[in-house]
Amino acid sequence: MSVAADGASAAHPVTTDIPLSSAARWRAFWVCVAVAGLTILDLSKVNVALPSIETAFSAGATELQLIVSGYVLTFGLFLVPMGRIGDQRSRRALFLIGLTLFTAMSVVCALAPNSTVLLVARLLQGAAAGIQMPQVLGLIQQLFQGKERGRAFGLFGATIGVATAFGPTLGGLLIALGGPQDGWRWIFWMNLPLGLIAILLAALLLPATRTRSHRKLALDPVGVILFALTVVSLMWPFLFTTGAPGDDPRRWWLLVLFVLFAAGFVAWEQRYTRIGKQPLIPLKLFRIGSYRNGTLLQTTYFAAVPSMFLMTTLYLQSGLHIEPVFAGMVTIGFALASAVSSYIGGSLVVRFGRPVVVVGLGLMLVCVAGLVATALYVPDSVTPFVMAGAMLLGGIGGGLVVSPNQTLTLADIPVREGGLAGSVGQLGQRIGTAVGTAVALALFYATVYREDGHSAEDAVVFHDAYGFGMVTVALFLAVAFVIAVADLGARRRSQKVADAAS
């Protein structure tokens, strides 16, 4: 046997079969998906609390950006390494470790006496989410086969989409119940009972996925370090761009380091593969066109949609002075519509394929255009209602994107690599969210600082800030649309070649 084969065998030991009934498999699935939804919910529901946190701690724009984007950044950084460890050891154990840490850090966030403690806890909370999410993907891959697996991944995608959309509504409701001073703390307190219940159910219902192993843990530590440096050097300039006159222009030189670290990471991963070891991210996966295109599409899509929710809630609260609970309710239509269309899209994609995603992205672009037009031209008194209608249309489109794209992305991936491939896709989503949120917030606050001819209370400032921030959303969605159309063309060409050969 070759060195490469030995390395692959050590890195990917044979997964034990799980002798479970169908009912037991689905119970385990719903525990996993509920926790995945909780971790995503904790991103979007905090967005609506930013004005309250700003008031409570006199936090600046940079601190607010880090509270949101820092969670996503550490989430993304831990995804692939923890997925690798889960594949080689116990997914159940790592799931429980991540869930316990997530619950504990939620309590620290709720009790935070200042913005520094809150930020550190959010970073650790994101790391905890990054520990547990790959185990969800790995367990789904292991528990289900065939059509059941497609249905499970479809429900997983729908849950993520609904959690992303429903978060602002839930966050606004909790702030209303807890009051303007400490209501934001309720957003984190909510995780304590839910986390404890989830820990109990996970301990009882999740199956043991591995027998004891004496194999040495196969990781790629140099790859992990290079990857972390690559992501941080990319994110740093955006996280520290507030639009304030005091912004240091030298921060953009970090993008040069990003290019160098990225080149070093790719070179190292290629070398690591050549010597027969398993790299952090197997670059060969990106030679598969459907996987490459699907991963790029979901990265750009998730760079857009969470930013859209954040921009909208900031505009409604800061510009129109709408209470958080009512600002959050604007996204209810998106959440409900995306839940229904995700379920329908899971069936449609089997029949029609990539065109389903193209239609969904087209509806999302119409939604964004409607939101911006509403902010600029509709009277403030009816703006929330018109925006809610635009969000309803966006929800229909969003549901036709996430779950169908997940199915198409993993369709040509070998089963033995499905868990890792799914983790890389989730990584793309989280990094996309971090970059998109940072860029949109930077444009939003830059406009507020620049238009100093108006009072900070003047809604005109926020009309313009919202418009500029949403430009980022539209651009990312447009890129996703182009990728979807290109992938559709590639699939049709491949089908024509296959038909001609037969």
C-alpha positions in Angstrom: 0.0 0.0 0.0 1.3 3.5 -0.9 2.1 6.2 1.6 -0.8 8.2 0.2 -3.2 5.4 0.9 -1.9 4.9 4.4 -2.2 8.6 5.1 -5.8 8.7 3.8 -6.7 5.6 5.8 -5.3 7.1 9.0 -7.1 10.4 8.4 -10.4 8.9 7.5 -11.0 5.7 9.5 -14.0 3.7 8.5 -17.1 5.0 10.2 -19.0 2.6 12.3 -22.6 1.7 11.2 -25.3 3.1 13.4 -28.0 0.5 14.0 -30.9 2.9 14.6 -34.6 2.7 13.8 -35.9 5.4 11.5 -37.7 7.1 14.4 -34.4 7.2 16.4 -32.5 8.6 13.5 -35.0 11.5 13.0 -35.0 12.2 16.8 -31.3 12.6 16.7 -31.5 14.7 13.6 -34.0 17.2 15.1 -31.7 17.6 18.2 -28.8 18.4 15.9 -30.8 20.7 13.7 -32.4 22.5 16.6 -28.9 23.3 18.0 -27.7 24.4 14.6 -30.6 26.8 14.4 -29.8 28.1 17.8 -26.2 29.0 16.8 -27.4 30.8 13.7 -30.2 32.5 15.6 -27.6 33.9 17.9 -26.0 35.8 15.0 -29.1 37.4 13.5 -31.0 38.2 16.8 -28.0 40.1 18.1 -28.2 42.5 15.1 -31.3 44.1 16.4 -29.7 44.7 19.8 -26.8 46.7 18.5 -28.4 50.1 19.2 -29.2 49.0 22.8 -25.7 47.7 23.3 -24.3 50.9 22.0 -26.3 52.9 24.5 -25.6 50.6 27.4 -21.8 50.6 27.0 -21.3 53.8 24.9 -19.7 51.4 22.3 -18.3 52.7 19.1 -18.9 51.5 15.6 -15.8 49.3 15.6 -16.8 47.5 18.8 -20.3 46.9 17.4 -18.8 45.5 14.2 -16.6 43.2 16.2 -19.5 42.0 18.4 -21.3 40.8 15.2 -18.5 39.9 12.9 -16.2 38.4 15.6 -18.7 35.7 16.4 -18.9 34.8 12.7 -15.1 34.9 12.3 -14.3 32.5 15.1 -17.3 30.3 14.1 -15.7 30.0 10.6 -12.2 29.5 11.8 -13.2 26.4 13.9 -15.5 24.7 11.4 -13.1 22.7 9.3 -10.5 21.7 12.0 -13.3 20.6 14.3 -14.9 18.7 11.4 -11.6 16.9 10.8 -11.4 16.0 14.5 -15.0 14.9 14.6 -14.5 12.6 11.6 -11.6 10.9 13.4 -12.9 10.8 16.9 -16.4 11.2 18.4 -18.8 13.6 16.8 -21.2 13.1 19.7 -18.5 14.1 22.3 -17.5 17.3 20.3 -21.1 18.2 19.8 -21.7 18.1 23.6 -18.5 20.0 24.3 -19.4 22.8 21.8 -23.0 23.0 23.1 -21.8 23.2 26.7 -19.3 26.0 25.9 -21.9 27.8 23.8 -24.4 27.8 26.7 -21.7 28.9 29.3 -20.6 31.8 27.1 -24.2 32.9 26.6 -24.4 33.4 30.3 -21.2 35.4 30.3 -22.6 37.6 27.5 -25.8 38.1 29.5 -23.8 39.2 32.6 -21.2 41.2 30.7 -20.3 44.4 32.7 -18.7 46.1 29.7 -18.2 45.8 26.0 -14.8 44.1 26.3 -16.2 41.2 28.3 -19.1 41.0 25.9 -16.7 40.9 22.9 -14.5 38.2 24.4 -17.5 36.0 25.3 -18.9 36.5 21.8 -15.6 35.3 20.3 -15.6 32.2 22.5 -19.3 31.7 21.7 -18.5 31.7 18.0 -15.7 29.1 18.6 -18.2 26.9 20.4 -20.6 27.2 17.4 -17.7 26.2 15.2 -17.1 23.1 17.3 -20.6 21.8 17.2 -21.8 22.7 13.6 -19.5 20.3 11.7 -20.8 17.5 13.9 -24.3 18.2 12.8 -23.3 17.9 9.1 -21.3 14.8 9.8 -24.1 13.1 11.7 -26.6 13.9 9.0 -24.2 12.4 6.4 -23.8 9.3 8.6 -27.4 8.8 9.7 -29.1 9.0 6.4 -28.7 7.6 2.9 -30.3 8.2 -0.5 -33.5 10.2 -0.7 -33.6 10.4 3.1 -30.3 12.3 3.1 -31.6 14.8 0.6 -34.7 15.4 2.7 -32.5 15.8 5.8 -30.2 18.3 4.2 -33.2 20.2 2.8 -34.7 20.5 6.2 -31.3 21.5 7.6 -31.0 24.3 5.0 -34.5 25.5 5.7 -33.8 25.7 9.4 -30.7 27.8 8.8 -32.7 30.1 6.5 -35.6 30.5 8.9 -33.2 31.1 11.9 -31.3 33.8 10.0 -34.6 35.6 9.0 -36.5 35.1 12.3 -33.6 36.3 14.5 -34.4 40.0 14.3 -38.0 39.5 15.3 -37.1 37.4 18.3 -34.4 39.8 19.3 -36.8 42.7 19.1 -39.4 40.9 21.1 -36.9 40.1 23.9 -35.7 43.7 24.1 -39.3 44.8 24.3 -40.0 42.4 27.2 -36.7 43.1 29.0 -36.8 46.9 28.6 -34.6 49.3 26.7 -31.8 49.2 29.3 -31.2 45.5 29.8 -33.5 43.9 27.2 -30.5 43.0 25.1 -29.3 40.7 27.9 -32.4 38.6 27.5 -31.2 37.7 24.1 -28.4 35.8 25.7 -30.3 34.6 28.8 -32.7 32.8 26.4 -29.9 30.4 25.4 -29.5 29.1 29.0 -32.7 27.0 29.3 -32.6 26.1 25.6 -29.0 25.0 25.9 -29.5 22.9 29.0 -32.5 21.2 27.4 -30.4 20.5 24.3 -27.5 19.1 26.3 -29.9 16.7 28.0 -31.5 15.6 24.8 -28.2 15.2 23.0 -26.8 13.1 25.8 -29.9 10.8 25.6 -30.6 10.7 21.9 -27.4 11.2 19.9 -25.8 7.8 19.0 -22.2 7.0 19.6 -20.6 7.3 16.2 -17.2 5.7 16.9 -15.6 2.9 18.8 -12.4 3.6 20.7 -9.5 4.3 18.5 -5.7 4.3 19.2 -4.9 6.0 15.9 -2.9 9.2 16.2 -5.1 12.3 15.5 -4.2 13.4 11.9 -4.4 17.2 11.6 -2.7 19.9 9.5 -1.5 22.4 12.2 0.5 24.5 9.7 -2.5 24.6 7.4 -4.7 25.7 10.3 -2.3 28.5 11.3 -1.9 29.7 7.7 -5.6 29.6 7.1 -6.3 31.6 10.3 -3.8 34.2 9.3 -5.3 34.4 5.8 -8.8 35.0 7.1 -7.8 37.5 9.8 -5.7 39.6 7.4 -8.6 39.7 5.0 -11.2 40.7 7.7 -9.1 43.1 9.8 -9.2 46.2 7.5 -13.0 45.8 7.1 -13.6 45.4 10.8 -11.8 48.6 11.6 -13.4 50.7 8.9 -16.0 52.9 10.5 -16.1 55.9 8.1 -14.9 58.1 11.0 -12.2 60.7 10.2 -9.8 58.9 12.5 -9.7 55.7 10.5 -6.1 54.7 9.8 -5.6 54.2 6.0 -2.6 52.0 6.7 -4.9 49.2 7.6 -5.5 48.4 3.9 -1.9 47.2 3.7 -3.0 44.1 5.5 -4.6 43.0 2.3 -1.1 42.5 0.9 -0.5 40.1 3.8 -3.8 38.4 2.9 -2.5 37.7 -0.6 0.8 36.3 0.7 -0.9 34.2 3.4 -3.4 32.9 0.9 -0.7 31.9 -1.6 1.3 30.2 1.2 -1.8 28.3 2.4 -2.5 27.0 -1.1 1.1 26.0 -1.6 1.3 24.2 1.7 -2.0 22.3 1.2 -0.7 21.1 -2.2 2.6 20.0 -0.7 0.8 18.3 2.2 -1.3 16.4 -0.3 1.7 15.3 -2.3 3.4 13.7 0.6 0.4 11.6 1.3 -1.2 13.5 4.2 -4.7 14.9 4.6 -4.8 18.7 4.2 -7.0 21.0 6.2 -9.0 21.7 3.0 -8.7 19.2 0.2 -8.3 21.5 -2.8 -9.2 18.7 -5.2 -12.8 19.1 -4.2 -12.8 22.4 -6.1 -12.0 20.6 -9.3 -15.6 19.3 -9.2 -17.5 22.1 -11.0 -20.9 21.6 -9.2 -19.2 21.8 -5.8 -17.0 24.7 -6.7 -19.8 26.7 -8.1 -22.2 25.8 -5.3 -19.7 26.8 -2.6 -18.9 30.1 -4.3 -22.7 30.8 -4.7 -23.5 30.1 -1.0 -20.5 32.2 0.1 -21.7 35.3 -1.9 -25.3 34.7 -0.9 -24.6 34.6 2.8 -22.4 37.7 2.3 -25.6 39.5 1.2 -28.6 38.2 3.2 -27.5 38.6 6.8 -26.2 42.1 5.9 -29.6 42.9 4.4 -31.3 42.1 7.7 -28.8 44.1 9.6 -29.0 47.1 7.4 -32.8 47.0 7.5 -33.1 46.8 11.3 -30.4 49.5 11.8 -32.3 51.8 9.4 -35.7 51.2 11.0 -34.3 51.7 14.6 -31.7 54.5 14.1 -33.3 56.3 11.2 -37.0 56.0 11.8 -36.8 55.4 15.6 -39.0 52.3 15.5 -39.0 50.1 18.6 -36.8 47.0 18.2 -39.7 44.6 18.5 -41.5 46.3 15.5 -38.3 46.6 13.5 -37.7 42.9 14.0 -41.2 42.0 12.9 -40.5 43.3 9.4 -38.6 40.1 8.7 -41.4 37.7 9.8 -42.7 37.4 6.3 -39.2 36.4 5.0 -38.9 33.7 7.7 -42.3 32.1 7.0 -42.1 32.4 3.2 -38.6 30.9 3.2 -39.7 27.9 5.3 -42.5 27.1 2.8 -40.5 27.7 -0.3 -37.5 25.7 1.1 -39.8 22.7 1.4 -41.2 23.2 -2.1 -37.7 23.9 -3.5 -36.4 20.6 -2.2 -38.8 18.8 -4.5 -38.5 21.2 -7.4 -34.7 20.9 -7.6 -34.9 17.2 -8.2 -37.0 17.9 -11.3 -35.5 21.2 -12.6 -32.1 21.5 -11.1 -30.1 24.8 -11.1 -33.0 27.0 -12.7 -34.7 26.8 -9.3 -31.8 28.6 -7.7 -31.6 31.2 -10.6 -35.3 32.1 -10.1 -34.7 32.4 -6.3 -31.8 34.7 -6.7 -33.8 36.8 -9.2 -36.6 37.2 -6.6 -34.0 38.2 -4.0 -32.6 41.0 -6.3 -36.2 42.3 -6.8 -36.6 42.3 -3.0 -33.4 44.3 -2.4 -34.4 46.8 -5.1 -37.8 47.1 -3.4 -36.3 47.7 0.0 -34.0 50.5 -1.2 -36.8 52.2 -3.2 -39.0 52.0 -0.2 -36.4 53.7 2.0 -35.8 56.5 -0.5 -39.2 57.2 -1.9 -41.9 55.9 0.4 -43.2 58.0 3.4 -41.6 57.0 6.6 -45.0 56.3 8.2 -45.7 53.3 5.9 -42.1 52.3 5.2 -42.1 49.3 7.6 -45.3 47.8 6.0 -43.9 48.1 2.5 -40.6 46.7 3.6 -42.4 43.7 5.1 -44.1 43.1 1.8 -40.7 43.2 0.0 -39.3 40.8 2.6 -42.1 38.4 1.9 -41.1 38.2 -1.7 -37.5 37.8 -0.7 -38.4 34.9 1.6 -39.9 33.1 -1.4 -36.7 33.6 -3.3 -34.4 32.8 -0.4 -36.1 29.4 0.2 -35.4 28.5 -3.4 -31.7 29.2 -3.0 -30.4 27.7 0.2 -31.8 24.1 0.3 -31.7 23.5 -3.5 -28.2 24.8 -3.7 -27.1 22.6 -0.9 -28.5 19.6 -2.7 -26.8 20.5 -6.0 -23.5 21.4 -4.3 -23.0 18.0 -2.7 -24.6 15.9 -5.5 -21.2 14.9 -7.1 -19.2 14.6 -3.8 -18.3 11.0 -2.7 -20.1 10.0 0.4 -16.8 9.5 2.3 -16.0 13.2 1.8 -19.5 14.5 2.3 -19.0 15.7 5.9 -15.8 17.6 5.2 -17.2 19.0 2.0 -20.2 20.2 3.9 -18.0 21.8 6.6 -16.1 23.7 3.9 -19.4 25.0 2.5 -20.5 26.1 6.0 -17.1 27.8 6.3 -17.8 29.7 3.1 -21.2 30.8 4.5 -19.7 32.1 7.8 -16.7 33.9 6.1 -19.1 35.4 3.6 -21.3 36.6 6.3 -18.4 38.2 8.2 -17.0 40.0 5.1 -20.5 41.1 3.9 -21.5 42.4 7.3 -18.2 44.3 7.8 -18.4 45.9 4.4 -22.1 46.9 4.7 -21.6 48.3 8.2 -18.5 50.3 7.0 -20.5 51.9 4.2 -23.5 52.6 6.5 -21.4 54.3 9.2 -19.1 56.0 6.7 -22.2 57.7 5.2 -23.5 58.8 8.6 -20.1 60.4 9.4 -19.7 62.0 6.0 -23.1 63.7 5.9 -22.3 66.0 8.7 -24.4 68.7 7.2 -27.4 67.0 8.7 -28.3 66.4 12.3 -27.7 62.9 13.6 -31.4 62.7 14.3 -32.3 63.6 10.7 -33.7 60.6 8.9 -32.2 61.8 5.6 -28.8 60.7 6.8 -30.0 57.2 7.4 -31.9 57.1 4.1 -28.6 57.6 2.3 -26.7 55.3 4.7 -29.1 52.5 4.1 -28.9 53.0 0.4 -25.1 52.8 0.3 -25.1 49.8 2.7 -27.5 47.9 0.6 -25.3 48.5 -2.5 -23.1 45.8 -1.0 -26.1 43.4 -0.6 -27.1 43.9 -4.2 -23.6 43.4 -5.6 -23.1 40.1 -3.7 -26.4 38.8 -4.8 -25.6 39.9 -8.4 -22.4 37.9 -8.2 -24.3 34.8 -6.9 -26.8 35.2 -9.7 -23.9 35.2 -12.3 -22.4 32.1 -10.7 -25.8 30.3 -10.8 -26.3 31.2 -14.5 -22.7 30.1 -15.4 -23.3 26.8 -13.5 -26.6 26.3 -15.3 -24.8 26.8 -18.7 -22.0 24.4 -17.7 -24.5 21.7 -16.7 -26.4 22.1 -20.0 -23.2 21.8 -22.0 -22.2 18.7 -20.1 -25.6 17.2 -20.6 -25.4 17.8 -24.4 -22.0 16.1 -24.5 -23.3 13.2 -22.6 -26.4 12.9 -24.9 -24.1 13.1 -28.0 -21.8 10.4 -26.6 -24.8 8.1 -25.9 
